[in-house]
Amino acid sequence: MSYLLRVQLPDRPGSLGSLALALGSVGADIISLDVVERSTGFAVDDLVVEMAPGSLPDTLITAAEQLEDVRVDSIRPYADVLDTHRELELIDQVAVASTDRIQVLVDGAPRVLRVGWATVVALGPHGAYRVAASSGSPESRAAELPWMPLRKPVMLDAEADWVPQLWKDMATSLAAAPLGQKDMALVLGRPGGPDFRPSEVARLGYLAGIIGTVLL
């Protein structure tokens, strides 16, 4: 069983090695690692770890947080382990698709950006509507999108009035970026969190900007 572990740890030599040893002590192997964010004195990393069937994921948290100044932000099951060069692969998939390019985008975005679901929304003559959605996207839809048109990537207020109650009940973190034109946006949802970090919002913006150009 594989899990995606988001960890804050000191940004100093040896920290990652100590974390690897701690996770190894409970039978976990690190399969991949992405640096999400670096700041003064600390780093935020996404680690995909593999554990033996029947192992309890809570042991990962306990092992990691035994280390000084290490904190686990979130942990969730993760299926897509072989995801090297994810952004480039998704851009290529959208570029070569003969039809339904937007559907290809929302189907691939959750794996690439490590979220629960993705949708593309747009503004039309009669208001906001959903253009396409990935599997796992909530059935409930926002009746209004007061933050559109969107000019830059943003983390959205998950407690705002426009957010459907089901999304709030699932503690869904939200981020969005304009997709090629100001009346269309790529929206990401991460049920249960963690919140999007500025580096993740920027990454979403870069990806949406490139794919928006491909879609023109």
C-alpha positions in Angstrom: 0.0 0.0 0.0 1.3 3.4 -0.9 0.7 6.7 0.9 1.4 10.3 0.1 3.0 12.0 3.2 3.4 15.7 3.4 6.1 16.6 6.0 7.6 19.8 7.3 11.2 19.2 8.4 14.3 21.3 9.2 16.1 22.5 6.1 19.5 21.3 7.1 21.9 18.5 6.1 20.9 15.1 7.4 17.2 15.8 8.0 15.9 13.8 5.1 18.3 11.0 5.9 17.0 10.8 9.5 13.5 10.9 8.2 14.2 8.0 5.8 15.7 6.0 8.7 12.7 6.7 10.9 10.2 5.6 8.3 12.3 2.6 7.5 12.1 1.5 11.1 8.4 0.9 10.7 8.8 -0.9 7.4 8.2 2.0 5.0 10.2 2.6 1.8 10.3 6.0 0.2 9.4 5.7 -3.5 9.5 9.3 -4.6 10.0 12.8 -3.1 9.0 16.2 -4.3 10.1 19.5 -2.6 6.9 21.5 -2.3 8.3 24.6 -0.6 11.5 25.9 1.0 11.6 28.7 3.5 14.1 30.0 6.0 15.0 27.1 8.2 12.5 24.5 7.0 11.3 22.6 4.0 7.9 21.0 3.0 8.3 17.7 1.1 5.8 15.3 -0.4 6.9 11.7 0.0 5.3 8.7 -1.6 6.0 5.8 0.7 5.2 2.1 0.4 4.2 -0.1 3.3 3.4 -3.8 3.6 -0.3 -4.8 3.4 -2.0 -4.5 6.7 0.4 -1.9 8.1 -1.2 1.0 9.8 -0.5 4.5 8.3 -0.5 6.0 11.8 2.8 4.4 12.4 4.3 6.7 9.7 3.1 9.8 11.6 4.4 8.5 14.9 7.8 7.6 13.4 8.2 10.9 11.6 7.2 13.1 14.5 9.6 11.4 16.9 12.2 13.4 15.2 12.9 16.9 16.4 11.1 19.7 14.6 9.4 17.3 12.2 5.6 17.6 11.6 3.3 15.6 9.4 0.8 17.9 7.6 -1.2 15.2 6.0 -1.3 11.5 4.9 -3.5 9.8 2.4 -3.5 6.7 0.2 -1.8 7.2 -3.1 -2.0 5.0 -6.2 0.1 6.8 -8.8 3.6 6.1 -7.9 5.3 6.2 -11.3 4.8 9.9 -11.9 8.2 11.3 -12.9 8.0 14.4 -15.1 4.2 14.6 -14.5 3.6 18.1 -15.8 5.4 17.5 -19.1 3.6 14.3 -19.6 0.2 16.0 -19.0 1.0 18.9 -21.4 2.0 16.4 -24.0 -1.2 14.4 -23.5 -3.4 17.5 -23.9 -1.4 18.6 -26.9 -1.8 15.4 -28.9 -5.4 14.7 -27.9 -7.6 14.9 -31.0 -10.8 15.6 -29.0 -11.9 16.4 -25.5 -8.6 18.1 -24.6 -10.2 19.7 -21.5 -11.3 16.3 -20.3 -7.8 15.0 -20.7 -6.6 17.9 -18.6 -9.0 17.4 -15.7 -8.4 13.6 -15.7 -4.7 14.1 -15.4 -4.5 17.1 -13.1 -5.3 15.3 -9.8 -2.3 12.9 -10.3 0.0 15.7 -11.4 -0.9 18.2 -8.7 -1.7 15.7 -6.0 -5.3 16.7 -5.3 -8.6 14.9 -5.0 -10.3 16.3 -8.0 -10.2 18.9 -10.8 -12.8 20.8 -12.8 -12.8 23.4 -15.5 -15.4 26.1 -15.1 -16.4 28.9 -17.3 -18.7 32.0 -17.4 -21.4 32.1 -20.0 -24.4 34.3 -20.9 -26.4 32.6 -18.1 -23.6 32.5 -15.5 -21.1 30.0 -14.3 -21.1 26.4 -15.5 -18.9 23.3 -15.4 -17.1 22.4 -18.6 -15.5 19.2 -17.5 -14.7 17.3 -14.3 -12.4 14.5 -13.2 -13.6 11.3 -11.6 -14.1 12.0 -7.9 -15.4 15.5 -8.4 -18.3 16.2 -6.1 -21.9 16.0 -7.5 -22.8 19.3 -5.9 -21.8 22.3 -7.9 -21.3 25.9 -7.1 -24.3 28.0 -8.3 -22.1 31.1 -8.5 -18.5 31.9 -8.9 -18.1 35.4 -7.7 -14.3 35.2 -8.0 -14.5 35.0 -11.8 -13.2 36.2 -14.1 -9.8 35.2 -12.7 -6.6 37.0 -13.6 -4.0 35.0 -11.7 -3.8 31.7 -9.7 -5.2 31.9 -6.2 -6.1 29.9 -3.2 -9.8 30.2 -2.8 -11.6 30.8 0.5 -13.1 27.4 1.3 -15.6 28.9 3.8 -17.0 31.5 1.4 -20.7 31.7 0.8 -20.5 30.3 -2.7 -18.8 27.1 -1.6 -21.3 24.2 -1.5 -21.9 22.8 2.0 -20.7 19.3 1.1 -17.3 20.8 0.1 -17.2 22.5 3.5 -18.2 19.4 5.3 -15.3 17.5 3.7 -12.8 20.3 4.6 -11.9 20.8 1.0 -9.0 23.1 0.2 -9.5 25.0 -3.1 -7.3 26.6 -5.6 -7.9 28.0 -9.1 -6.0 29.4 -12.1 -7.1 31.1 -15.4 -7.1 28.7 -18.3 -6.1 30.5 -21.4 -8.8 33.1 -21.2 -10.2 35.1 -18.4 -13.7 33.5 -18.5 -12.4 29.9 -18.0 -10.5 28.5 -15.0 -9.0 25.2 -13.7 -10.2 24.5 -10.2 -8.6 22.0 -7.8 -10.1 20.4 -4.7 -8.2 18.7 -2.0 -10.8 17.1 0.4 -9.4 16.9 4.0 -6.5 19.3 3.1 -3.8 20.2 3.6 -4.2 23.8 2.4 -2.5 24.8 -0.8 0.9 26.4 -0.3 2.0 29.5 -2.3 4.4 27.3 -4.3 1.6 24.9 -5.2 -0.6 27.8 -6.4 2.3 29.1 -8.5 2.8 25.7 -9.9 -0.9 25.4 -10.8 -0.6 28.8 -12.5 2.4 27.8 -14.6 0.7 24.6 -15.7 -2.6 26.2 -16.5 -0.9 29.0 -18.4 1.0 26.6 -20.6 -2.0 24.3 -21.2 -4.2 27.3 -21.9 -1.9 28.2 -24.7 -2.1 24.7 -26.1 -5.9 24.8 -26.0 -6.1 28.1 -28.1 
